[in-house]
């Protein structure tokens, strides 16, 4: 019985492969469509895609084109080819705005682009592009069952942008380019008012101002000391655990000692 079972399976596999090869070589687009749909339903998306791509031009403008275009896009989605999936689902949504599949197309297009978003350390053009597509879906379908996933992706991608900006500012601090660091942290705090990194940003902005003031030339020192104290006060008023408070307090004492020299002179 076991041998019979294996023989049957082998026969079915070879028959299936043979039918696929015949469909590939066939000049009948209906045969290709039927075989492609069968393979799609069996989860054989690469083979189905190969057939769909052959017949897409022939079905353009015909009633079957809507279904074919969606299945073709979904093959790319199911095989993790995010860029092509996103592009093809966008084309589908644009071509068939009244389709019952249009919401799914917008959704799969958006999450395809989200999957293309790079880690924070790389250039973030694709992240911004993905956020635009996610926001478009949210605007079109605010009550969709997919909104929890959309909101989760938006939160993740926005954090990547936040952390990218924060990391750049922190790097300026690390390499002792304190002017650039202060400017970058000012921009970060303004651009991301609700960020969870706000307390750290306020501290490192103060640290940069402290370093700049303490190492400043005499003609600019008093002004920079006062600026650093202003940033210290902003840090102390920030909400959070203030994990650097002890260090910040010590630095503020140094600044006030330096400022006493100027009050004595006046």
N, C-alpha and C positions, 0 to 999 in steps of 0.2 A: 504493500500500500504506500509506504514511504517513497519508494522508487517511482511509483505511478504519480504521486503528488509532485515530486520534483520535475518529472518529465512534463507534466501539465503546465507547471509554472514556467519552465524553460520555453515551452511552445508558445505560451501567451506573450512572454517577453519578446521573443523573436518575431512573433506576428505583429505585435505593437510597433516594434522598430521598423519592420518591413512596411507597415501602413504609413508610418511617419515619413520614411524615405520616398514612398510613392507620392505622398502629398506634396513633399518638397519639390519633386520633379514634375508634378502635374501642372498643366496649363489651365486647369479649371479652378477659378478662384473660390467657388462654392465648396469644393473638396478641401481646399486649404483652410477655409473658414471653419468648416465642420470639425476637421482634425485639430485645428488650433484651439477651438473651444473645448474639445474633449480633453486635450492635454492640459489646458488651463484648469479645468475642473479636477483633474488628477494631481494638480500641484506641480506639474512639469512646466514651469514658467519660462525657462530658457528656450525650450523647444517651441512652445506656443508663440513666444515673441518672434522667433525666427520666421514662422509662418505668417503672423500678423503683419510684420514689416513688409513682406512680399506683396500683400494684397491691399494695403492701405490706399495707395493711389487709385486702384480700380474701383474702390467703394466710395470714393469722395463724392458727396452730393446725393448718395443713395440712402434709403431708410436704414439700412444695416450699419451705416457708417458710425452712428452714435454708439452702438454697442461695441463695435470693433475698436473704436478709438479709446473707449474706457478700458476695455480688456487689455489692450496694448500698453496703456499707461500703467495699469496695475501690475503687469508682468515685471516692469522695471522697478516698481515699488516693492514687490514681493522678493525680488532678487537683490535688493539693497543698492540699486543704482540711483542714488538720491537725486543727483542733478537732472538726469533725464526724466525721472519720475515727476519731479516738481514741474519741469518745463511742460511735459506732456499733459499732466493734469490741468495746468493753467490753460493750455490750448483747448482742452476739452470743455472746461468751464466757460471759456470765451465763445466757443463754437455752439454750445448747447446750454444757454443760460436757463432754460425752462426744464431741463432734464431732471428726472427724479434722482439722478446720481450726482447732481451738481454740488450739493453740500459735501458729500463724501469726497468729491474731486478737490474742492477747495481745502478740505481738511488734510487730505493726504499730500497735497501740494505743499501746504504750510509745514507739516511735520517733516517732509522730505528736506526742505530748505533748512529747517532747524537742525536736522541731523548733519548738515554740511558745516554748521558753525564750528569754528576751530577753538582750541583751548585758548585761554585768556592771553597767553604769552605771544600769540601770533596776531597778524593784522586782522582787524575785526569787521571788514567790509561784509563778509557773508553773515556775520551775526546781526548786523543792522538790517540786512536784506531779509533775513529770516523773521526778525521782529516785525517788519512791515507786513509780511505775509500772515503772520499770526494775528496781528491787529486787524487786518482785513477780514479774516475769518470771524473774529470776535464781533466786528461791526456788522457783518452780514447775518450772523447766526448767534445772537447773544444768549439765547435760551437753549442752544444745542446741547445734547448729551456729551459732546466732546469738549465742552468748555473747561471742565476740571483739568484735562490734559493740556489744553491750550494755555491755561493760566499757569500751570506748572512749568511749561516750557518757557513762557515769557519771563517768569521769575528767575529761572536758571540763566537765560541768556542776558537778562538785564544785569545780573550779578557778575557775569563775565565782563561786561563792559565796565562796570564799577571797579572790579578788581584790576582790570587792565589800566585804567586811569590812576588808580591808587598806586599800583606797582611802579608806574612811570615816575610819579611824584616821589615815591620812597627811594627809587633808584638814584634820583638827583641828590637826595639827602645822603645816600650811602657814598656817593663819589664826591661829596663835599661841594657840590654846585648848589649852594644854599639859596641863592636868588631864584634860580629855576625851580627849586623844590618848593619854595614859598608860593611862587606864582602857580605852579601845578596843583598844589594843595588847595589854594584859593579857588581855582577853577573846579576842582573835584568837589569841594564842599558846596559850591553854588550849583553845580550840575546834578548832584545826587543828594538832595536835602534829606531824604529818608533812609540813606544807606546805613547798614549795620557797621560799616567801617568808619563812621563819623568820628568816634572817640579817638581811634588810632590816628586818623588824619589830623585832627586838631592837635594831638600831642606832637606828631612829627613836624607839623607846621611850626609849632612853638619851638621844637628842638632846632629846626633849621634857622629860625629867627635868633635863637639864643647863640648858636654857633657863629652866625654872621655878625652879631653885635659884639661878642666877646673877642672876635678876631679883627674887628673893624679898625680902619684908620681913625685917628682922633677926630678929624673934622666931621665924621658921620656917626661917631660912636653913640653920642647921647640920644640922637633920634632913633637909632636902631635898638638901643636898650629899651626905650619907651615902647617901641613897636613890639618887641619881644614880650614885655610885660602885658601888653594888650592881648597878645595871643595866649599867654599863660592864663589870664582871666577868662578868656573864652573857653579854654580847655577845662578849667575848674567848674564852669557853669554847665558843661555838657552833661547830658544824661548818660548813665552807664555806670559801670563798676569803677571807672577811673583807675585802671590797673597800673598806670605809670605815675600816680599821684605823688608818691614819695620822692621819686626822681625829679618830677616837675617842681615840687616845693623846694628842693635843694637847689635846683637851677635858678629858681626865682630869687632865692636868697643871694646868690652870686650877682644877679642882675641889680638887685636893690643896693648891694654894697658898692657896685660900680657907679650907680646913679647918685649915691651920697657925695661922691667927689664933686659932682656938678652942682649940687645944692650948696655945698661948702664954698665953692668958687663964686657963686652968685651972691 
